[in-house]
Amino acid sequence: MLQRMSPGSPDGLAVKTINYGIIGCGMMGQEHLRNIALLDGARAAAIFEPNEAMAAAALAIAPSAELCGSLDALLGREDLDCLLVASPNHCHVDALERIAATRPLPLLMEKPLYTDSADLARVEAVAARYPAPIWVAMEYRYMPPIQTFLHEVQRVTGGVTMLSIREHRFPFLNKVGDWNRFNRTTGGTLVEKCCHFFDLMRLILGSDPVRISASAGQMVNHLDERYGGRVPDVWDSGYVTVDFASGARAMLELCMYAEGARFQEEISAVGPNGKLEVFVPGPGRFWPAELGDAPVAQVVASPRAPKGPRAVNIPVEETILDAGDHNGSTYFQHARFIDLLRRGGVPEVGWADGAWAVRMGLAAQEAARSHRVMATF
């Protein structure tokens, strides 16, 4: 029987409050702040955000946090228990190296882990000597409906042979300095936006990729925008197909001018015993009020025998939904991260998982640019 599964949370151990140091408090950093504020026994103690408007917005969310004038000032605080990096993509590796050299605390690193293939060696060098956990923030794993999907997928399908992920969503939002409009600062759309999905592919299939092909480009979005005389070059749509060592096949379909859809993410897994699907709505703040209540996520199991789909809704508490744009996943991710800090162990999403997701994204970008199948894994 299909059952709801919660991503889980710490069990209220009587321990000291976890003090976060937050590096980067733009749109995603502020989502992290709102979710940390909802968790018992955790607080944002220090913030480094060089943009004045973003710093002011961050302090409005976390008024007890100290605003630090530099990364070194933040890293010098003795009361910190962990760090979160949520700066723009192209700043991640520099921040990782500075943290490793100065104050290697347990680290939650926003995706993508890096943006340029030349930087993988730098990441590997840090990871080889880093004395604390590095957890890569793949929030999509922790959406409650996707948690249910992950729990049920092998049982329902009998082993996934075909996997399809579709994201039909809104365009890239406006970010500080317009960094998310260009490949050189994002890593490209198939890295910036889609590393989540490549991570899910590996997780669901329990296998690594061997070949990637893709067709993608910039069709609609940002074509009439100019930043310093430059036209944005981030892609807004595409298809990616991936062959895995296990023999399974996966496909990604992305469209970033389809925000009118009822659901934003749809995942379908098929195996010899049946099919399992998950449907996840986009941010509730974008749902038109005149249409009534926003959609609720749903998981649907369709066995081959006896035939007949069985559906279950996966609601998320409104307070958690309102704290971010990722169906509650940021809250549950932090709960699991804090549990790791209190209990010990290894990250559920390690640096190697984060690196694989970027490698797949970069390979997909190159496959689409060159019209070649990439088989270099």
N, C-alpha and C positions, 0 to 999 in steps of 0.2 A: 504494500500500500504506500502511495506517495505521501511523504510527511514533510512538514515544514522543518527547516533546520536553521538555527540561529548561529551566527559566527562565534558567539560565546564572548565572555568577558571575565576579568579577574573575579575571584570569589570574596573580595573584601578583606584580604589579609591585613592585619594590624601592623602596617609598616609606615615609614615616613613618606611624606608627599614626594612624588617624582617631580623634580624641577627641570623643565625643558629650556634649552637655549635655542632660539629660532633664528635661522639665517635666511633672510628673504621673506618679506611679508606682503607680496602682491596678492593677486586674486586667490591663488592656491594656498599661499601662506596664511591668509586670513581664514580660509576654510579650515585649515588645521587648527588655528587658534580657537575658532568657535567650537570645534569638536573636543579639543583638550579641556575647554571650560565645562563641558558636560560630564566629564569623567571624574569620579571620586578619587581623591588622592593623587591628582596631577595638576600642574599649573605651568603656565608660561612665565618663567622667571626673568628672562632676558631676551631682548630682540635686537638684531642688527638689520636695519633696513635703510639704505642711503637715500631713498626717495622720500621727501618730506610728506607728501600727501599720503603715500602708502604707510609711512611710519605713524602718522596721526590716526589713520583708520585702524591700524593694528592696536594702538594704545586704547582706542575706544572700545575694542573688543576685550583686551586684557589690560585694564588700567593699573594693575599692581605690578606689571612687568617693568623692568628697567630698560630704557632705550639706550643702547650702546653706540658709541660714535664710530666704532671700527670692529672688524671681525676679531682682531687681536684683543680688544677690550672685552668682548663677549667671552672669548676663550679663556681669559684670565680670571673669570669669576669662579671662586672655589665651591660655590653651592650648587653648581649644575650637576645633574645626574645623567643627562643625555642631550643629544643635539639633533635638530631637524634642519635639513637643507632644503629650502623651497625657492631658491633663487632661479633666475632664467637658465634654460638648459645649458647654454654654452659656458656658464660659470661653474658647473658642478664639479668638474675634475680639478680645477684650481682650488676650490673650497675643500675638496676631499684631501688633496695633498697638504694644504695648510693645516687642516685639522689633524691629520696623521702626524705631522711634524711638531705640532704645538700642544694639542690636548685631545688625544684619541679616545674620547668617550664613546659609549654606545651610540650608534648613529642611525637615524632614519633618513634615507636619502631619496628625495623625490626622483621619479623617472623623468627622462631617460638618464641612465647612469653616466653616459657620455654621448657625444654627438658626432665624433669624427673617428674613423677607423684607426687613425694614427694614435689616438688616446687610449686604446685598449691596453697597450703595454704599461702606460702610467697607472691605470686602474689596477692591473694585475700586480704591479710592484707594491702599491699601497696595501692591497688585500693580503699579500703574502706576509706582511709584518704587522698588520693592524691587530692590536691586542684585545679588542672588544668587538661585539657584534656589529656588522653592517647589514642593515635591513633595507631593501629597495622597495619604495612605496608603490607597489602595484595594486592600487585601490580596488580595481575591478574584481579581484579575487574575493573581496570581502563584502560585496553586495549580497544582502540576504538571499535574493532569488538565485544568484549564482552559487552561493554556498549550498543551497538545496540541490541545484543542478549537479554540482561536483559530488555530493554525497550519493546521489541516485544514479549517476550516469552509467556506471559499469553494470549495475544490477539490471537496469531497464534495457540497455542495448546488448548486453552480453559481450561487451568489448567493442569499442568504437572503431569503425573502419572509415567512416566519412564524417567530417566535421565542417560545419559552415557557420561563419560569424558575419553578421550584417550590422553595420552601424549607419543609420540614417539620422542625421543630426543637424544642428545649427552651425553656422560658420565660426571660425576662430573669433574669439572676443577681442576687444581692445586691451592690450597689455602695455605696461610701462616701457617707453622707448620703442614700441612697435616691434619688439624682438621676435614675436611669433609670426611675423609676416615674411620671414626670409629663411631660406635653407641653411645659410651659413651659421645662424644662431639657434635654429631649432633642431638641426640634423635632418630636416625634411619631414613632411607630413607623415610618411610611413614609419618614421622613428618617433617623432613628437606625439602624434595622435595614436598610432597603432601598436606601439611596443606593448601596451596592455594586452592586446589581442594575440600577439605572438607568444607572450608569456602564458596566456590561457591555453593556447594550442598545445604547448609543451606539457603543461600541467595536466590537461584532460587526456592527452594521448600517452603520457608517460614515455615519450620518445623524443629524440632530437631530429631536426630537419636535415635532409641531404640534398634537396633541390628546391629552388624557388624561381617562379616566373611571375611576371606582373605586367599590367597595363594600367597606367595612371597618368594624371596630368591636372592642369589648372584650366577648368572649363568655364566657370561662372564667377567665382568669388574674387574680390580684391583687384579686379582688372582695371578699375578706374581709380584706384588709390595711388598716391605718390608719397614717399617718405624720403626727404632729402633728395628729391629728383629721381628716386629709384622706384621701380614698379615691383610690388611683391611677387615672389616666385614660389610660394608654397602651393602645393597641389590641393585640390578640393575633392577629388574622386578617384576611384580606381578599383581594380580587382587584383588580388594576389592569390596564387595557388602554391601550396607547399606539399612536397612529398617527404614523408618521415621514414626513418630507418625501420620502423615496425611494419611498414607497408601501408599504413593509413595515409589518407589524403585529407588536406584541409584547404578551405577557401575563405578569404576575407573579401567582403564587399563594403566599400566606404563611400558615402556621399555626404558632403558637408553643406548641402543646400536643400535638405529635405526635412527641415524642422517642423513641417506640418504633419508629420507622421504621428500615429497614436503611440507607438513604441519607438524608443531610440536604439536599443540594442536587441538583437534577436540571435540566439544561438541554437543550432540544430545538430544533434549527434545521432548517428544511425549505426546500428550493428546487427548481427544476425538475429537477435531476439526482438528488436524494436527500435523505436525512435523516442528521443527525449528533447524537448524544446524549452527554452526560457525566453520570456518577453519582459524587457525592462523599460519603463517609461523614462523620459528625459527629466530635467529639473522641473519641479512643480511650479517654480516662479515664471516659467515660460508658457505654462498651459493657459489657454484663454479662459478667463473667468466665466464668459457667457456660455461655455460648454459644460459648466458644472464641475464636479469633482475631478481631479486629475486621475488618470488611469492608475491601477494597482498592478504591480508586477505579477506575473503568472508563470507557473511551470506546468508543462503538459507532457504526460507520458502516453505513448501510443504503442502498445505491444502488438506483435504480429498475431499472437493467439493467446487469449481470445481478442479479437479486434475490438477497438473502441477506445478513443482518447479519454484520459482521466486528467482533469485539471485541478490545480490548487492555487489559490491566490496567496501571495507572500507580502502582506502589508508590513510597512515599517513605521515605527512610532513617529508622529508628526514632528516632534521636537528635533529628532535626529535628522529627518528628511530636510527640515528647514535650515540645518546647520551647514549644508553644502549642496553641491550639484551632482553627487555621485551615489544616489540612492542609499544613503546611510553608510556607505562603505568606509569612509574616512574615520568615523567614530569607531567602528568595529576593528579596523586595522590598528588604531591606537590602543584599544583595549588589549589586543593580542601582543602588541609591542611592549606595553607596560607589564603584561604578565611575564614576558621574557626577561625583562629587567629584574623583576622580583624573584623569579624562580630559577633563572639561569636556563641554559640550553643554547640551541642554535636558531638563527632567524628562519622563519618560514619562507621568506623570499630573500635568498642570499645574494651576494654580489655576482656570483656566477649566473644566477637566473636573470638578473638585470642585464648582464653582459650579453647573454644569449638573445634576449629580446631586442637589444640594439643591433646585434649582428644580423638578425633576421630582417629588421627594418632597413638597415643600410643595404643589404643584399637585394631586397625588394625594390628599393629606390634605384639601384644600379640596373637591375633587370628591366625595369620600366624605361629607364633612360637609353639603354643600349639595345633593347629588344633581344636580349639573350637570356637563356636559362642559367641561373647561377648555381653552381654545384661545388662550392669551395669549402664546405663545412668539414 
